[in-house]
Amino acid sequence: METPSEVRDFEYIVVGCGGIGSAAVYWLSKRVGKGVVGLERFQLGHDHGGSQDHARFIRTDYADECYLKLVRHAYTAFEELERDSGLKLIHTTGKLLMARKSESRSKLLAAFYSAMSRENLDFELLSNDEIKRRFPQFKLPSDVIGFYTKDAGVVEAANSNAAHIQTARRNGATIEENCRVVRMEKDRDGIHVLVHTNKGVFRGRRVVIAAGGWTNQVVESLNMKLPITTTQEQHTYVATPNIKDFTKENSPCWQYNSPDYFYYGFPIHGNTGIKVGITASGKEIHPDSIPCEPDHKRVKICMDFLKTHVPKAVGPILYTKTCLYDLTPDRKYIIDTLKQQGYPQITLCCGAGHAYKFASLFGKILSEIAIDGSTHYPIKSFQLDREALTNPNFKPDHHFENITAPAEGLRAISKL
């Protein structure tokens, strides 16, 4: 229930203080100080959403220029947070994407080759022999090939969220925890927005929504419903006895793209276990059902994969952790104002289950839209009026299966 109280006024209100929301509060506070408030549905550092835990990928390998034109800026934004906070948040390990040359999923490597060549981003194509020589942790079929990016690695998720929030507080920002948005409406003046919560009413000239899996709950009172699918995802930490082989100095982050699953793994970081999971493989759920029991079938699939392809990583399971993905039909992000819906004062962002590498940058972009009315960063592909969000018959592609591999990329991998 909404608690009666006087209206509290701020220039800028951010709904959600996870990875992207905390970054928005941080970047807003750098320019407006006390004029910003962040409203977090749970306690800070909670494990209900999609941006907590020790680490997420930060990487440069994508097949679409809409991401590639932003990747360098993603690093720059986190580096500014590192300077402001004094914390080291990015750890370069390199990243290895693998697929069997004989299988259709190898086209992703070809697509990466073509797109990253156009953007002059560094990468290497690795033959099977070269993978075995450089990364003996892997035991691979003879036709597996690799796509290696040396600048990729680990970005500290929980610590980055905390650094965004704590530095924003230093700048004068207010953070309200356990503050659930009940509804939103325009104020009588038609300029400000009233955000009704269980802790009272907040009035702002601009509102940023970065609510992850709860996005539709937040915008429901604006007569909106977005085609966002909330899924329960998970990853497992495994206590490898061969610790030295899987430190950040000796092991890359990795992905293995098979016809059945898109596996991923991290070297040891945050505890003494390697991390393994399957991307976008979970069931659709209501966001309020997290945290919930892990899917033991998927744990077994991951452990079987390790036994076959990364046998030195196998050891006792430390634990399996669940999280949320907020998937758009085309897996592209949403960064746009609600102008067409009649609320130009409100900007919405959805990370589509793979945005943490861009979290600080997206916070900066959202702050620019809120303060300046626009941003110079290229985000046209993430607007709300695209077909994937407006056509109810759009077929979801949550695993990037519709990627086209240009001829030059296919020729390059055929030579491996």
N, C-alpha and C positions, 0 to 999 in steps of 0.2 A: 504493500500500500504506500501511496505517496504521503510523505510527512509534511504537514502544513508548516510553512516558514516564510520569511520574507524572501523576495526574489534576490538572488545574488548576481551581480553584474560583472561580466568579463567581456573584453573585446572578442576573444577567440575561445571556443569550446572544442575540445577534442574528445570524442566518444570512443573509448577503447585505448588502453595503454599497454598493448602487447608490442611486438616488434615494430610495426609501422606507426602505431599510435604514439608510442613513447618517443619515437624519432620526430614525429610531428610536433609534439609538445616541446622537445628540445630545440628544434630549429625555429619554432615560433618564439620561444623564450629568448633566443639569441638576439632577436630584433625588437620584441615588445616587452620583455621582462615580466612584470607582474600582470600583464594583460591577458594571460592565458591560464586556463584551467583544464586539467585532464581528468576525465571521469572513467574510472575503472570498475567494471561490474563485480570483480572479485578482489581478493587481496593481491597486492603486487607480488610477482614471483609465483603465482599459482600455476598449476599443471593441467588446467582445463583446456587451454587453447592450442595454438599451432606454432608458437614462436619461443617456447621455453626450452629447457634442456641445455646441455653443455655447448653443443656446436651445431652449426649448419654449414652447408657448402657456401663458399664464395668462389665463383668461377667465371670464365670468359667464353666457354664453348656453348654456342647456340646456333641454330640453323636459320633464325629469322632476324633480319636487321632491326626489327623493333626492339629487340633485347640487346643486340650487339652494339647499337649506337649509345647504349647506356652503361655498358659494363665498366668502362674506365672510370666513369663518374661514380659508380657504386663504390669502388675502392677509395676514391678521393673523399667521399662523404664519411666513410668509416675512419679514414686517416685523420680527418679533422676532429672527430670524436675522440680518437686516441690522444691527440695533442691536448684537447680540452680537459680530458679526464686523467691523463697520465697513465692509462692502462693500455697494455698490449692486447688488441682484440682480434687481429688477423695473424694467422700462422700459415705461411706458405709451405705447402707439401707437394704441390703438383697434383694433377688429377688424370687418371687413366680411364677412358671409356673403351669398353671391349665389346665385340660381337663376332659371331662366326661369319666368315666371309661367304659361306655357302647359304646363309639364311637371309631372309628379306630384311631383318632388322639392321643389317650392316649398312643399309641405305642412309641411316642416320649419320654415320661417319662421313659418308660422301656428301651429305647435305652440309654438315659442319665444315668440311674442307672448302666447299665452294663459297659459303657465306662468309667464313672468317678470312678467306683469301681476299675477298672484295673489301673487307674492312681493315685489312693489314694488321690482323691480330696474330700473335705468335702461336704456333702449334707444331706438332710432329706427328706424322703417320708412322706407326711402328709395326714391323712384321712380327710374326709369331716368334721367331728366333730372338728378335730384339727385345720383346717383352720378357721372355724367359731370362735373357742375360741381365737386364736392368732390374727386373722385379721378380726374383726367384721365389717370392712368397706364393706366386700363383702357379697352379698346375692346370694347364689349359689344353683343350683339343688342338690338334695341329693346324686347324684352319682359323683359329681366333686371331684377329688383328686388333690394333689399338690406335686410339686417337689421344695424344698426350698434350696437356697444357701445363707449362711449368709454373705459371703465375697463380694457379688455382690453389685452394686450400681450405682451411677451417676458419670460420668467423665465430667468435664466442657469442652465443645467442643470449643466454641468461645474463651474462655480464654486460653485454651491450645494451640490453633493455634497461638494466639497473643504472648503467652509466648515463644513458639518455635521461632517465628520470632524475637521478641525483644531481646531474649538472644543470638540468632545467630548474630544479629547485634552487640551486645556487643563484641562478639568473632571476629568481623571483616568482617562478611558476607555482601554481597551486595544484596539488594532486588530491583527488577524493577517491579513496578506496571503498570497496563494497558499495558502490554507487551505481545502481541499475537504472537504466533509462526506461521509463514507462511509456512516454509518448513525447512527440515534438509538435510544435505548431508555430505559426507566425504570430508575433506580437501585434498589438493593435496598430502600431505605426507602419506595419508592412515591411519594415526594414530589419528588425531584430527577430531572432528565433528564441522561443521559450522551450527549454529542455526540462521536462518534468521527470524527476527521479524519486527513488525511495528516500532520498536525503534532501528533498526540497526542489525548488525551481531555480534553474540557472538561465540567465538571459545573455545572449551573445550576438554580436554583429555578424560574425561568421562562425560556422560550425564545420568541423571535419569529422567524418565518420570513418573509423578504422576498426570495425567491430568483428572482423573475422567471420567465424561460423554463426555469429549472432546478428549478422547484417540485416537479414530480413525481419528479424524481431524489432530491430531499431527503426527501420524505415516503414514498418507496417502502418503506423499512424499517419504517414504521408501518402497513403493509398498506393504504395509501391510494393511489388514483389518481383525480385530478380531471380533468374534461373540459376541459382547457386545451389550446388549439391554439397551438403556437409557429410563428410565421411570420417570414420574412425580409422586412423592409421596407427602404425606402431613400428618400433625398432627395438632390437635386442642387443644387449651388451654381453660379450662373451669373454671370459677370463682366460685368454690364451696363455699357455705356459711359456710360449716363445715371445716374451715381451719385447725383447730388443729388436726383433724383426718387424715389429708393428708400431714402433715409435714414429712420431711425426718426422723425425730425421731420416728414417729408413723406409717408410711406406707411404705411398700416395693415397689420397682419396680415390675412390674408384666407383665405376658403374659397369654393369654387365647387362647388355640388352639382348634378351632372348625372346623367342616368339611367345612365350608364356608369361614371363615376368620381367620387370625392369628392376634388377637388384642394385643396391648401392652399399658402400661401406666406407668407414672412417678409420684412420689410425687411432691409436690410444690418445684420448684427450679428456680430461675432467675426472677420469677414474682410471682403473688399470685394465679396462676391457676394450676390445675393438667393438665397433658398432656396425650392425648389419640390418638391412630392411629391404622392403619391396615398395617402390613408390606407387601411390594411387591405386592400392589394391584392396582397400577396406570397404566395408559395407556402409550404406547410407544410414545415418542416425540423426536423432535430434541432438543439438549441441548440449543441452542440459543433462544428457546422459553420460557425459565425460566427467571424471575419469571412470573407466569401466574395465572389465576383465579383458586381458589380451586374448587374441585369437591364437589358440595353441596350434592350429593347423598351419598358420603362416609362420609361426616360430619354427616348426619342424621343417617347412620348406626352406627356410633360411639356413638352418643348421645342415640340412642335406646338401645345400649348395656349397657351404663352406667345406664340408667333408670332401666334396668332389673337386672343387676349384681352388680353395684356399686352405688346404688341410692343416698347415702349421698354425692357423688361427683358432682351430677347434679347441675348446675347453669347456669347463662348467659355465652354465648360464648365470650371469650376475643378476640380471633382471630384464624384463621387457616393459617398455614405457609406451603408453598410448598418447595420441595427440589428434588434433582436428585438421582436416584439409577443407578449404572452402573453394570448391571447384566451379569455375565457369565452364560453359559447354566447350569452348575452344581452348581452355587453359590459359588464355591471355588475361592479363590484369585488367582491373577497372580503375581508372583515375579520371574523374570527371565531376563537374558540377551538376546539380539537379535543376539546372535552368529550365530544361524542357518540361520538367515536372512542376514548374512554378516556384522552385526554391533556389534561386541563384546564389543565395547566401550559404548554401550547404555544398560541400565537396565530399565525395565518397571514394574510398579506395578499397579494393578487394585484391588480395595477394594470390589467389588461385592455387594455393598449395605449393608455390615454388618461388616466393618473393623475398625470402629473408636476406639473400645476398644484396638485394636492392633496398632493404628496410630503411637505412639511414638516408639514402638518396631520395626515396619516396617521401620520407618525412620532410625533406628540404623542398621537394616539388610541391607538396601539399601546403607548406607554409607560404610559398611564393604565390600560389593560386589564391590563398586566403587573404594575404596582405596586399598583393599587387594586382590581383585579378587575372594573372596569366603566368606562364612559366616559359623559359626559353628552351627547356629540355623537350625532345621529340616524344610526345605521348599520344599522338593522334590515334594510333592503333588500339588504344585502351579506352576509347570513348564508349559511352553507353548506347550510341545509335548504331552500332555495328550489327551485322546480321545474326551473329551467334547469340545476341541478347534480345533481338527484336523478333526473330522468326521462330515461332513455336515448333516448327518442323525441322529446325536445325539439328543434325545428328551429332551428338556429343563426341568429342575426340579427346579423351582425358589422358591418352598415352602418346600423343603426337604421331599417330599412325598415318596421318594424311600428308606427312612431309614429303615433298618432292625432291629427289636427288638429281641435281643437274648432271649433264653428261661428263663435264670435266672432273667432277668429284668421283663418279663411278669409274672413270678411266684411272684416276689416281689410286684408288683402293684395289683395282684389278691387278696392279703391278706389284702388290705386296706378296 
